[in-house]
Amino acid sequence: MNGNGISLRDLVDKWLAPTRSIPAKVIEIGRFGSGGVRFVRLEGAVSNCPLSIVFFRHGHGAWDVFPPVPDTPAMGTRLFAA
């Protein structure tokens, strides 16, 4: 991971704030889409209410709660001189 991204551990601490009495549990790990985007689904509790969050790994190595935007084909408008 580069220095610009947030680690999965930091996001789990931010969103779920796990403790010994209320730990964050990994529920599912996998990939989806044609690009094989990695995801991890964790379960914990916030204010004694159960919460499940899916974290997505982006191409630059950082994790986020939003899935990465898929690469789409693009056409250039630049004209080449003959």
Residue pairs with C-beta under 8 A, 6 or more apart in sequence:
1 7
1 61
1 62
2 60
2 61
2 62
4 60
4 62
5 58
5 60
5 61
5 62
5 63
6 62
6 63
6 64
7 62
7 63
8 40
8 55
8 57
8 63
11 55
11 63
11 64
11 65
12 18
12 24
12 42
12 44
12 55
15 46
15 51
15 53
15 65
16 24
16 42
16 44
16 45
16 46
16 51
16 53
17 44
17 46
18 24
18 44
22 44
22 45
23 44
24 42
24 43
24 44
25 42
25 43
25 44
26 40
26 41
26 42
27 41
27 42
27 43
27 52
28 39
28 40
28 41
29 38
29 39
29 40
29 41
30 38
30 39
31 37
31 38
31 39
32 39
33 70
34 70
35 70
35 71
37 56
37 57
37 67
37 68
38 56
38 57
39 54
39 55
39 56
39 57
39 67
40 54
40 55
40 63
41 52
41 53
41 54
41 55
42 52
42 53
42 55
43 50
43 51
43 52
44 50
44 51
44 53
45 51
53 65
54 65
55 63
55 64
55 65
56 63
56 64
56 65
56 66
56 67
56 68
57 63
58 64
58 68
59 68
